[in-house]
Amino acid sequence: MPEANGENEPPARAPRVATGLKRLLFVGAGLLCVGLAYLGALLPGLPTTPWVLLASYCFARSSPRLERWLKRSPFFGKLIHDWERHRGIRKPVKVLSVCLVVTVVTLSITLSGLPPVAKWGIGVLAAIGVCVIVFVVPTIREQPRA
């Protein structure tokens, strides 16, 4: 009987690779998502993880070579592995994400010359983002070491 954490479950079947124009669109969308993920890693207001997962989805349906490249990436590979295996994100990644969002948004609100309504909008959107990270995205529980 498989364990509750999915350790003994058989691997999921790989999706069928698209051909023609559909393949080209998946490759283009995947490359665009990788670019947005790198931007998200540099700009704390832009998320990284959803773009990496979407790029992996696109590459799985268009280019096994690009999918392998992304999964072997030292920067994004672990995020994809964690999502595929556990359907969640590790606690340190969540903590770093929340800290970066709070820091950048606080600096943006206090140091910018934006009108108050824009500052409130930024604050509300940041609060929604933090709530999604903390309460919606599953946290991977670390396995106790034997």
N, C-alpha and C positions, 0 to 999 in steps of 0.2 A: 504494500500500500504506500503511495507517495506521501512524503512528509508535508506538513502544512505550509512550509516555507517554499515549496516547489523545487527543492534540490534534486529530487528523483524524477521529475516530470520529463517526458521526452521533448527534445527541441522542437520548436514550432517549424512548420514547413515554410521554406522560403517562397516568397511571392513570385509569380511568373514575371519574367523580364519583358517589358513592353518593346515593341518594335516601331520603326518608322517615325512619324511625326510625334506620336505619343511619347516615345523614348526620348526624343530630342527635347520635348517640353519638360519631362521629368528631370533630365540632366540639367537643363537651364535653371529650373526652379531649385534644384538641389544646390547648384553652385551659388545662386543668389542667396539662398538660406545660409550657406557657409559664410559668405561675405557678411551677412547681417549678424551672424553669430560672433564673428571676430570683432565687428563693431560693438556688439553688445558686451564683449569682454573688456573693451576699452572705455565704453561710455556707460556708466552705471545706470543711467535712466532707461537703457534699452536692454531687454532680457537676452540671455544667451541660450539657456537650455531649450526653450521651445524651438528656436531656429535650428539648433543642432539636431534635435529629434526629427524635425520636419525634413531636414536635409538627408538624414539617414533613411527616412521613409521613401523619399524620392529616389535616392540612389539604389535602394533595395529593389525598386521597380524598373530601373533603367540601366544601371551599370554596376555589376558586382565588383569591378576593379575600384571604382570610386567609393563604393560602400566599404571595401576593405581598407582603403586609404583613410577614410574618416574614422573607422573603428580603431585603427592603429595609431591615430593621432595622439601624441602625448597630451595635447591640450583638451581634446573633446572625447577621446576614446573611453575614459572611465565613466563619463556622464551617460554615454550611450549604453555601455555595459550594465551600469546600475539600473537604468530604465528598462532595458530588455529583460534583465534577470529578475529584478525586484519590483518593477513598476513604481519607483520612487527615487528620492534624492537623499544623499547622506546628510546627517545633521550639520557637520562643519560647513558644507556647501550652503545650506539654508542660512546658517548664522552669518556667514560672510555676505551672502546676498542681502539680507535684511540690514546688516551694518552699512553696507555700501549705499543702499537706497536711502536710508535715514540720513547718512552723512551728506550725500550729494544734494538731496532735497532740502535739508536744513540750510546748507550753504547757498543753494539757489534762491531760497525764499528770503534769507536774511541779507544777502549781498547784492541781489539784483534790484534793478530799478523798475521792476514790473508793477503794474497796477495791482491793488489789493485783490481784486476778483481773480486775476491770473494766479496770484500766490495761493489763494484758497483752492483754486482748481488743481494746482500742482500738488498741494498737500492732500487733497481728497483722493486724487489718483494714486499717489504714493501709498496712502493708507490702504486703499483697495488692493494694490499690488502686494503689500506686506501681508495683508490678511490671506490672500491667495497662497502666497509662499508658505505661511505658517499653518493655515488651517485646511487648505484644499489639497496641495501637493503632498502625497504620502512621504513619510520619513522612513528611511531604511533603518531598521533596528540592528545594531551591531551584535553579532553572534558572540556569546561568551566563549572564551578560549579554554580549551580542555587542559 
